């Protein structure tokens, strides 16, 4: 772009700004164009124009101040002009760099004017040591609540004070020593990140300027003084770290602020500074064009003003905050309304109050931003009207003029609302207020009827407007007119016809004759039938569309034969993905045997089991009772969704989630039958924006059989090209280490359907990924409880037995997924192992191997108990007790992000070490991790670079909670004193080498050993038992 083109574009932007001076994006565009053009005067003018309409951050003010300094700052007038710039800039937003620059400027000009000979005549006390000290102290105080950066200001002040001390005369020197000591002690009482440096400065200062014999006493006292402040910072250090890791996001500030507000004793300085920091950083995001930053900024200003009001902020401090807030977010009607209430609270002169309130109200509307949003206009108008009404009620003088003003405020407000939105205010707050004023203050009920008549005609489909109109007529005794209203509106296409039906029937019960009541009931029944028929057609259409959308768009290559499916099941344990997690939509295999079985009506074992599973009804059918709502406007609220879906059925829960570039929501109904009606809301509009409604599972995929090293980033990158990903859910490996599948939820069903093209794509040679729509109608209960019945415990093994020996033995009973043999340091068997099959039937067949001779030893085979296996699948080789051994190879992880998934945390850790067991405690943001060895624990503790999860640095320590975990420290079950481990399930089973098939009644493990022949006595050990086995 050449110079002429740049000037032309700049001219166009300036024209747009003159028409819309409160369009922040235009000002940002202006500054950007001026910066690219290389014209410094244009750039400075663009920044000045911005600050004329909007507050700005240090990214705008610092270049302006530096440019002004370069013009000259040697004479007093220039210095005063620069100081005025600093003062104006600091009123906008809190900025440590700006305050730091101001402190440096004061120190520099103090030195300059003190060296001037002669000094300027009109300088007075300005830039004297005392004046400079006062100015610097005020700037340091402004930033003193910033825990991590306040030291930048304080250190500069402290350094300057030491320089003054070195040049001071005797008497002044003694005073400065005391002042600096007080300054250091006061700083030690403030929470901040550089406490150690401050304490070291105090130690050095005491050494240099205090008596030697007082050193130890002073240091001990100072050390005690700083304890509370150090602990206060340590409590907040996690939140400060999260701010840094999240790049100072509004969400991180929100969590931090909530933490501070929940404290038993609120630290007002830290909390108010935290709000200032949140406002400053969020304002920068808004200037950069980050979506939803405006909404977050409004919330922060509102919370800040509330904190000042409720926690001791003086009136002047509150006034400044409100004035800054309405300048920062001029489109927030809620902030303007709060400002009007503040004026009403603090101004006692009625005339001054009315004049100030009128000017403030006009200023709020002057930018044109409030009028763009109904939810911002209504609070402002109500606040203004309430102020006028209360003034009228408490001051009879001038009541007539006040009433006319009140009517005008409300009538104009209603007109503004209807201009802003064709639908107006769905809650009719201004109309209700105005109608009430007409009745109670002006004694004009006819005018109240006119308000509702006009509103009902403007909002023809609103049940609330029509009912309010009828009720107003009823209160005036105009029963015939009210009946005519009900008769006219009952057949209209309303948003909630049942409400009109109920209101009319109730009216006729109270005021109608028998004929009127019967006519009403007949008419309501007729219209209700028509409404039901219309809804049934809409629901039928929605169900049909949903069923069509649920069909997976897959190629014919997705068809698999039974043999191929069996081959997929019989894959190596290292690449096995849990098939029991969920049944997904897929094309059924063509099996002649299955078809014949179905045609003959003979119920197979599988079909019987399916019937049992289907008969169990869930208390909360979340998957089938939830719809996903996408493309929501940024201003959407829960009330908007309730209004949209209230006629579909009882709503259990509503959640709204803010994405990077959109808002999405989920609406869960109490009954799944409500979903069909909810799907008819697709393509409807909320606040003028068309929304998308679909079943939540229609946009969710189930993916499995991906590479073992695939993590969350891999999956998001793989599937992200098909659409916006709402969430990726990973299974916990707490109970089963071989689980490898995940759920990917998109914001639209189209994206999920497009991602099905990945099905059977080989991400690694011989490893095709499986991708299906996650249909909850075919979902099995997600649990690993069935793993008990698929695994056998093998005892009595020879030390020369190997895994291959066991695989050869047990593969004759079915497909062996995994053999886990417990070995010693030399790699030889310790006498027992676990064998996992792919099915329960195979495990049952494997019990036939009981008493089998393997390597000249008869083995015992029983069904395994996973609770016992989790505790005794390994003996400790460290010589420690089991509890001590587990603690020696376990670590504690702190600082987890909120709602951390165990699967994601395990992915991060397994890039460094082997994780054996992991458990997350969401309430404390911590986790316990049991590793494979103590070497792994040491490796994790000594990592040169800290691990991160979700952008947050993880803190790893070897400190575990007091008290052993129940899962890892329970004592072994007693088996009559034998050292040999016997699973619970083996209590009623025959022992190896006994040759007895006699069934015995199941008893507890304590008594069963006395009833089974051949059980060794309590005094015998494992070697005696082996002798019995021969």
N, C-alpha and C positions, 0 to 999 in steps of 0.2 A: 504494500500500500504506500503510494507516494505522498508527498506533503499535502497536495491539494485534496486528495481523497481523504486523508486523515482529518483535515480541517472540515471537510463536508460532513463526515460522520460525527465529528465533535459538535458541529452546528445542529445536526438532527437530534443528538442526545440532549443538548441544551434546550432545544425547543420542547422536547418531551418533559424535561424536568420542570420547565416553567409551567407546563400544564398539570403535571403531577409531582409537586415538590416532595411529597411524602412517599414516593416510590423509592425504597432503598436500593432496589436492584439497578435503577437508573443511575443513582449516584455511584454505585460500585462500578458500573460500566463506564461512567464518565472518568473516574480515576484511572481505570485500566487503560482506556484509550489515551489519556493524557500521558500516562507512564510510557506506553509504547511509542508515542510520538517523539519522546525525548525532549519535549518542551517543558523546562522546569517551571516556568511561570504559569503555564496552563495546569500543570500538575498541582502546584500549590493552590491555585485558584479553585481547582476541583475539590481539594480537601477542605478549603475554607467554606465552600458552598455546602458541603456535606454537614459540617459542624453547625451551620446555620439552621438546619432543620432536624438533625439527628445527633444524639450523643455519639462519640467515637472513642475507640480504644487507642492504645499506645501505638498501634501500627499506623495510625493517621496522625496523632498528635506529636509523636517524637520527631518524625521528619519535618513537620511544620516548625517545631521549636528549634531544631538544629539549623534549619534554613534561616530562621530569624537570627540566631546567634552568629551565623556567618556574616550577616550584614554589619555586625558590630555590637559590642557590649562593654565598651570602655567607659562611656559616659553614663551618668545616672539615669537619664531618661530611657536609654536603651535597656538598661537593667530592669527598670520598673516595668517596662512593656513586656519583657520576657517573663518576669515574675507573674504578671497578669495572665499571660498565656498558660503558665504552669497551673495557676489557681483554677482557671476555666477548665483545663484538661482534667484536673484531679476531681472535679465535681461530676464528671461523666461516669467513669468507672474506676474501680480500684486497679492500680497497676504498679507493681513493685519496680519494674524498670523505669517507669515515669517518676516515681518517688525517689529512686536512686539517682536519676539524672538531676532531679531538683536539689538533692542534698549536695551532690558534687558541684553544682553551679553555685550554691550558697558558700561552700567552703572556698571555692576558687575566687569568687568576688570578694569574700572577706579578706583573703590574703592580698588581693589586688588593691583594694581601697586602703588597707592598713599600711601598704608600702608606698601609697601615693603621697607625694610631698609637693605642695600641700594637699590635703584631702579636699574633696568638693565642698563648697561652702554650704550648700543646701542639703547635705546628706543627713544631718542630724544624728540620731542614734542608729540609723540604718547601717547594718554590717559592722556594728561594734561586736565585741566578743559576746556580750550578754544578749544582744538582739539576735545574733546568729545562732547562739545556743538555744534560744527559745524557738526559733523557726525550725531548726533541725529536730529538736525534741518533738515538736508537733507532727512533723513528717514521719519520724520513727514510730510515734504512737499510732498513726493511721495504719501502719503495716504490722503492728506488734502482734496481731492475732493470726498472722500467716505463719503456720508452724514450720514450714520448710524454707521460707525465703526471707523471713523478717531479719535474719542475721545479716543480710546484705546491707540493710539500713543501719542496724545497731552497730555493726563492726566499723562502718565509716564514721559514725558518730563517736565511738570509743577511741578510734585512732586520732581523730581531730582533738578530742579532749586531752589525750596524752601529749599531743604537740603543744597544746596551750599550757599544760602543766610544766613542760620542760622550759618554756619561756617565761614562766610566771615568777614574780618576786616573792619574798618570804611569806608575808601575811596572806597574799592571794594564793600562794602555793599550798599553805595549810588548808585553806577552805576548799581548794580544788581536790585535794587528796580525799577529804571527807565526802565531797560530792561524787567523785568518781567511785569511791567505795560503795556509797549508797546506790549508785547507778548499777554497779556490778551485782550487788546483792538483790536488787529489784529484778534484774534480768534473770538471775538464777531461780527466781520464783515463777518465772513465766515458762510455760511449756514451749519448747522449740527443738529443732532437730540437731543443733550444734551445741548441746549442753556440755559435752566434754571439752570443747574448745573454750567455751565461756568459763568453765571451772578452772581450766588451765590459765586463762588470762587473769582470773582472780588470784590464783596461786602466785603467778609472776608479779602481779601488782603488789600483793602482800609482801613478797620477798624484797621488792625494791623500795617500798614506801612505808612499811609498817615495822615496828620494833621486832627484832629477831625472836625474842622470848615469847611474843604473842602469836607467832606464826602458826604453831600447832593448834592452839585454842581457836584461832580464827578459822582455820581450814576445817576443823571438826564441826564448828558451828555452821559454816557455809555448806558443808556436805549434808548436814541434816536439813538445812533450809531448802535444798534443791530436790529432796527425795520426792515430794508430792508432784512437783512439776515434771520430773523425769518419768514418773509412773503415768502421769496424764498424757504425755506424748507417746509413750509406749502403747497405751490403750488405743491410740489413734493411728499408730504407724501403719497398721494393715490398710486402713482406709486411704491414707496418704499414698501408699504404694499402689493401691488399685487405681487411684486417680492418674498416676503417672503411666501405668500400664494401659489404661483405657484412653490415653491422650486427652485427659481432662474432659471426658464425655459428660453430658447432662445426666445420664443414667448413674454414673459413678458418683456424681455430686449428690444426686437424689438419695442414694443409699447412705452416703456420709451424713447428710443433713438429718435423715430419719434417725440415724444412730445417735446424733447429738440431741435431738429433740426428745428421745425416749429416756434420756438420762434422768436419774432421780433429782440431781441438782444441775440445772443447765448452766454451762459456762457461757455467759452472754457474749463476752468478747470473742471467743473462738467461733461461736455459732453465727454471730453477725458478720464476722470476717469471712466465714465460709460461704454465707449467702453472697457477700460481695464478690468473692472469687468465682462462684458459680455464675453469677450474673455477667461478670466481665468475660469469662471464657465462652459462655454461651452466646453473648453478643458478637464475639468474633466469628463464631460459627454461622450466625445469621448473616453477617456481612459477607461471608464467603459463599453464601447461598445454600448452606446445609439445610435439608428439609427438616421441618418440625422444630427447628431451633427457636422460631418465634413463639410457638406454643410453650416450650420449655422455659423460655425467658419470662413469659408472663407468669408462669407458676412460681418461679423463683422470686420475682418481685412481689407477688401476692403473699408468699410465705414470709418474706423479709419484713414487709410492712406489718404483718400480723405479729411477728416476734417482737418488733419494736413496740407495738401497742400493748402486748400482754406481759412483757418482761422488762419493764422499767425504762424504756426509751423516753426521754423528755419530749415535750411538745415540739420544740424547735428541731430536734433530731428527726422526729416523725415527719414534720413538715418538709424538711429537706429530702427525706426519702421518698415521700409521695410526689414531690415536684420532679425529682429525678426519674421516678418510675413512669409517670405519664409522659415524660419526654422520651424515655427509652422505648416504651410500648404504647404509643398513642392510639393504637387500634384496640386496646383492651378496655371494654366497657366496665368490666369488674373492677379494674384498678381506678378508673375515674370515679366509679360509684363509691369505692372505699375512701377516696380523697374527699368527696362531698360529705360523707359521714364524719370524717375527721374535722372538716371545717365546722360542721354543725356542733360537734362536741366541744370545740375550743373557742368558738366565737360567741361572745355573750351579747353583743350589740346586734339587734335584729336587722336593722337597716343595712349595716355593714355585711352581715351574714347573707342577706338576700342578694345584695349587689355582688359580693364575691362569688356566691354560688351561681348566679346567672352568668357571670363572666367565665367561670370555670366550665359550666355546661356548654356555653357557646364555643369555647376553645376546644372542648372535646369533640364537638361535631365539625369544627372547622377543617380538620384534616381529611374528612370524608372516609376515614378508615373504619370507624366504629359502625357506620351505617351499612357496611358491606356484610355484616354478620348479625343475624337475628339474636343469637345468644350473647352478643356483646351490646347490642342496642337496648334490649329489655332491662338488664340490671341498671344501666345508666339512667334510663327514663324513670324507672321505679325509685331510684335513689333521689333523683331531682324532685319527683312528685311527692315522695315521702317527706322530704325536707320542707317543702312548701306547705303540705297539709299540717305537719306538726307545728309549724310557725303560726298557721291560722288558728289551730286549736288552743295554743297557749297565749296568743296575743289577739284579742278581739279587734284591736284597732286595724283598720285597713283590711278587714276580712273579705269584703266584697271584691276588692281588687285582687286579693290573694286567691279567691275561688276562681276567678276568671283566668288567672295565670295557671292555676292547677289544671283547669279544663284544657287549656291550650297545650300545656306540656304533654298531657296524656293523648289528646287527639292527634297532635303532631307526631308523637311517638308511634302510635298505631299506624299512621300513614307511612312513616319511615320503615317500619317492620314489613308492611305489605309491599313496599317498593323493593326492599332487600330480597324478599323471597315471595314467590307466588303463593306458596303454602302458608305464609305468615308464621305466627307463633303457634305451634300445635297445642300448647298449654293455655293460650289466651290469657296470659297474666295481665297484660295491660287492659284488655277488654273487661276482665273481672274487676280490676281496680277502678276503672272509670265508671262502670255500672254501679258499683258500690258507692262511689262518691255521689253519683246522681241521686241515689236513693237516700242515703244517710246524711249527706252534707247539704245537698241542694234541694232535697225533698221533691225530686222530679222523677218518679218511677217510669213515666212515659219515655223519658230520655234514655233510661236504662234499657227499656224494651227495644228502643230504636237501635241502641248499640248492638244488641244481640241479633236483631233482625238483619242489620247490615252485615254483621259477621257471618251469620248463617248463609246468607246469599252469596257472600264472597267465598266461603269454604263449604260448598254444597255437599261434599262427601263426609264432612266431619260430624260424627254423632254428638260430640261434646258441645259444639256450637248450637245445634238444634235443641238439645236437651236444656242448655242454659237459657235459650230463648223461651222455650215452653215454661220452664220453672219461673222465669221472671213474670210471665203473664199470669201464672197461677198465683204468685204472691200478691198480685194486684186484684185477684178475684175474677179475672177474665177467663173463665173456664171454657167457654165455647171457642174462644180464639185459640186457646191452648190445644183443645181437642182437634181443631182444624189443622194446627201445625203438625200434630202427630199423624193424622190421617194423610196429610200431604207428603210427609217425609218418610213414612214407613216403607214405601215401595221404591225409594231411591237407592242407588248403589252406594251404600255407606261403608266406612272403614270398620265399623262394629255394629251391625244391625241388631244383634241381640240386646245391646244396651238400650236402643230405642224401644224394642219390644217390651222389655221389662219396665221401662219408665212409663210407657203408655198404659200397660196393664195396671201398674200401681196407681196411676192417676185415676183410672176408671173405678178402681176399688174404692178410692177415697171420695171422688166427686161425681161419679157417673151413676146413671140408673142401671137397672138390670139389663135393659135393651142395649144401652151403650156398652156395658161390660161384655155382653155376649157378642156384639158386633165386633168389638175390639179383639176378643179371643179368636173369633173366626178369621178375621183379617190377618192377625199375627200368624196363625197356623198356616194360612195359605202362603203368605210371604216366606215363612220359615221353610216350607217345602221347596219353594223356588230357589231360595238361597242354598239349601242343602244339595239340590240337583246341580246348581252351578258349581259349587265347590267340589262335588263328586267328579264332575267332568274335568275340572282343573287338576284335581288330584290324580285322576286316571291318566291324564295327559303327562303329568309330571313323572308319575311312576314309569310310564312307558319310555319317556325320554331318559330317565335314570337307568332303566334296564338296558337301553341301547348303548348308553355311555359306558356302562360297566363291562360290556363285552370287550375283552382284550384284543387290541389290534395287533395280531401277531401273524407271522408268515406261516405257510404250510409246513415249513421246516420245524415248527414248534411241536408237531405231532410226534409222539414217541411211543414206541411199542413197549410191551411189558418187559421184554428182555432188556431194552435200553434203560428202562427205569430201574430194573434190578441192578444193572451195571453201574448206574449212577449212585445207587445206595451203597454198593460194595466198593467204595473208594477207600483209599488209604486214610488212616486216622488223622494224619497230618493235614489233610485237605478236607476232612469231613465237616459238614455244616449241619447243624441240628435240624432235622426234618420235622421234629415234633413241635417246633415252635408255633407254626401256623399253617393252616391249609389255605391256599390262595387260588384265585381264579386261574384256571388253565383248561385247555381242551382235554376232555376225557380220553384215555387211551381206548382204542378199539380192541376189545378182547372178546373172543367168541365164548370163552368159558364164562366170563362175567355176564355176558348177554344171556346165555342159556340159563344161568342161575337166576337172573332176574325174571326171565320169562317163565320159569318153572315155579317161581314163587317160593323156592326153598330159601329160608333165611340163613345166610352164612354167618360165621362167627363175627366177621367184621361188621356186617350190617346190624347184627344184634347190638354190638358195642356202640355203633353210631347212634342207634335209637336211644340207648341209655344216656349217651352224652347229650343228645338234643333235648332230652326230657328235663335236664337240670336247668332251671331258669335263673338268670342272674338278677340280683336285686337292682342293679343299675346297669342298664344296657347302653353304655356310653357310646359305643361305636355305631349302633343302629339308631340312636336317638339324637345324633348331633349333625348339624349342618355347618358347612364352612362358608363364610361370607367374605368375599374378596372385593377389591377395588373400592374400599370404603373411603369417604372423604376424611381429610386430616382432622376435621373438627367433630368427628363422630363421637357420640357418647352412648353409654348403656341405655339411656332413655330412648335414643333414636332406634336402637335395635328392638327394644321392648315394644315401642309403638309399631314398628314394622311387623313383628311376629306375634303380637299378643293374641290375634284372632286365630292363630293356628293351633294353639293348645297351651297347656301349663308349661312355663319355662322354668327349668331347674337352675341353669347357670349360664352366664354370658361372660366371655372373655374377649378383650380387644388387645391385639398385639401390634406394636409399631415396628414395621419393617424399615429397611434402608430407604425405600422409595414409595412406600404405600402403607396402608393400614388394613389389617385383616382381622376377622373375628370368628368365634365359634359360638353357636347357640345350641345348648343342650336342653332337650325337652324332657318332661317327666315320663312321657309315653312315646314309643317309637311310631305310633300311628299319626302323631302330629307332624312327622317329617314330610309326609306327602304334601300336606297343605303348605308347609314352609318352602318347599321347592317351587311353588308357584310364584314366589316373590322374586325369582330370578329376573333380571333386567328391570326391576323396579328402581326407583331413585330415592336417595337420601341426600338432602340438602342440594338437590339438583344434579347429583352425580349417580350414574347408573352403576348398580352393584351386581355382583355375580354370586349366585347361591347354588351350592351343590353338596352332596353327601361328602362328609369328611374323608371317608375311606376311598372315594373315587379318585382322589388326588394323591393317594398313598401307595407306595410300592414296597414290596417285600423282596429283598435282594439277598442271595446267598451264593456260596461256592465261588467267592472272589479270592484273590491271592491272600495268603496268610499274613503278609506284611501290609496289607491295605489298611489304612487308618481313615479317620474322619476327613482329613484334607483330601485324600485320594478319592473317596466316595463323592465328596462335594464337587471336586473338579470333574470327575467322570460324568456325573448326572447334571451338573450345573448348566451345561450347554443347552439343555432342553427347556429350561425355564427357571423361574425363581424358586429356590428351595426354602420352605417354611421351617423345616426341622429335620434332623437326622437323629434317630434314636438307636442306641446300641444296647445289646443285652449285657446284663451283669454276668461275669464269669465266676461269681462267688461260689456257685454250687456245681458248675460244670465248665472245665477249662476249654473244652473243644467247641464251645458255641461260637459260630462265626456266621452271623447274619445281621441285618439291620433293616430299619424301616426308613424310607425317604419320602417325606411329605412335601409336595409342591403346593403352590397357591392356586393352581388350576388343574382340572382333570386333563385338559389338552396336553399339558406338559408331561403328565404322568403317562399318558397314552404314547406320546412321542418317545419317551424313554424306554418303552418296551422293546424298541429296536435293538437294545443292548442284549436282549435275551439270547443265550447260547453263544455270545461272542467270546472268543478265547482271549482272555487278558494275559494268560501265560499258556505256553504249549500244553495242550491236553487238559486245560482247566477252563471250561466254558462257564461263564457266570449265568445264574438263573435269576430272572427278573419277572415278577408277577404283580398284578393289582392285588392289594391286600384287602380281600373281601371278608369282613367280619362274620358274614353268614356261614363261612366255611372254616372259621377259626377254632382251633382246639385250645383247650385251657393251657396257658403258657406256664409250664412247670417242669421241673426236673425230678419230681417225685417218682416217676416211673422208671428212672434209672436204676433204682434199687433192684427191680425185678429183671433187669437186663444184665446184671453183673453178678459174678460168682466169686466167692472167696475160697482160695486154695491154700490148705495148710499141710504141714508134715512133709515139706519138700526136702529133698536131698540138697546139700550144699553144692553139688555138682550139676544140679538141674539148671537149664537155661531158658531164656524166653522162647527160643526156637522149639525147644522140647514141648513147652506148653502150647505153642501155636499149632504144632503138628497134632497134639493130642486133642485139642478142643475144636479145631476147624471141622472135624467130622460131625459136630453137632450144629453148626451154623457159621455164619460169617463173623469172624472175630475182629472187632473194631480196635481193641487195644489190650495189650498185656502189660501189666505193671508189676514187675517183680522187685521186691525190696532186697537190696544187695548191700554187702559191707564194703569197706574201703578197697578190698582186693577184687571187687566185682563179683563175688560169689553170693549165692542165695542165702538169705537169713532164715529161710524156712517157710515163707508164705508169700502169696501174690494175689493180685486181683485180675480177673479176666472179664472184659466187657464185650457183650454181643450186640448185634443190631436189633434184636427183637427179644421179647420176653419168652417166646416159645423156645428159642435156641438156648436161652439160659436154663429153662426148665429141663431140656434134654441133657444139658451138660451135667446135671446132677447125677446122671448115670455113671459118671466117672468117679464117683465116690468109691474109695477102697481100691482104686486103680493102682497098679504097681508101676512106679516111675523111678528109674535109677535105684532099684532095690529098696524103695521106700513106698509104703502105702500112703496115698494122699487122702485128705479129707476135702470134700467139695460141698459147700453150702452157699445159699444166696447171701450176698454181701449186705451189710448195713452201712449206708453211706455216712451216717453219723459217727459210727465207730471207725470207719476207714479214714475219715477226716482227722481223727485223733491219733490213730495208731498205724497209719500206712508207712510210717518211717520211724525207726528208732534213732535216737541221737547218737552220733559218733563223736560228740565233743566231750563226753564224759560228764556233762552237766545233766541236771534233771530236765525233763521235757519242757516244763514251763520256762526255765532259765535258757534252754537252748533256743526256744522260739523267740524269746525277748532279745537274745543276742543277735538274731538275724532279722529283726523287725525294726521299722522306723515309723516315726510319726510325721505326717505331712500337714502343714498348716497353711492358711491363706488361700484356700480353694475358692474359686468363683462360686457365686450362688447357683444352686441346682446343678451341681457338677454330676455328670453321669459317670458311674464307676467304669464303664467300658472305655470312655474317653481318657480317664486318668490312667487306666492300665496301659492304653496305647502309648501314652507319653513315657511311662516308666519302662516299658519293655524295649524301648529303643536303647536303653542303657543296661538294664539288669533283667533277670528272670523273676517274675512275680509269681508267688505261690498262692497267696490269698490276699484279698484287699477288701476293705469295708469303709464306706464313706459315712460320715456323720454330718448331715446337712445342717443341723441346728447350730453347730459350732464352726462349720466350714473347715473340718479337719478329717483326716483319714488315717487308719492303721494299715500298714502294709507288711505282710510277712514275705520275705524273700527266700530264695533258694539256699543261700549260704551267708555266713558272716562276711565273706569277702564281698558279696554283692552289696550288703549293707554299708560296708566301708567305702565301696566305690561310689555309692549314691551320696553318702555324707561328705565325701571329699571332691565332689565334682567341681572343676575349675569355673564352669559357667552354670549359673542357676537354671533349673528347669522352669518352663512357663506353660501355663494352661489357660486358654482363653485370654491371652494377653496379660496374665497376672503371674508374677514371680511366686514360685512355691517355696515355702520354708520347710526344710527337712532337718529333723533332729532325731536322736535316739531316745528321747524322752517319751515313754508310753504312759497312759493313764494309770493311776494307782489301782491296784487290784487286778488279778489275772482275769483274762477273758474266759467266759464259761466255755467257749467253744474249743479252746486249746488247752485248758488246764484241768479238765475233769479227770479224776482218778480212773484207772482202768477197772472194768467190771470184774468182780471177784468170781472166780470159777473153781471154788473149792481149794484154793491155795496153789493151783497149778500155775506155773509161769507161762504156760502156753495161752495165746490169745484165742478166745472163742467168740465169734460174733453172736449177737442176740438171736439172730434167726436160726442159729445152730443148736439152740437149747433143746429142741425136741427131735433133733436129727441124729442118726447113728454116727458113732465115732469111727475114725479110720482104723482098720485092722480088727474091728470087733466082729464083723461078719453078721451082725444082727440086723434084721429088717423089721423087727417087732415095733409096732407103733406105740408110742407112749404119749400120755396127755401132756400138753404144754404147761410148764410151770415157770416160775421166775428163775433167772439164772442162778440165784442163791441156792435153790432147792433141787434144781434139775440134776446136779452132779451126783446127788445121793441116790437118785432113782434109776439112772442109766447104768447098766452093767458095764464093768470095766473102767469106771471113772476112778482115777487115782485118788488116794486119800489126801486129806488136807496137808499132811506132812511131807508129801512127796513132791519132787520137782519135775522139771521138764525132761531131764535125762531118764528118770524112772519111767516116765510116760512113754518115751521112745523105745525103751526096752520091751514094754508091753506090745509095741507094734511089731517087734521081731525084726 
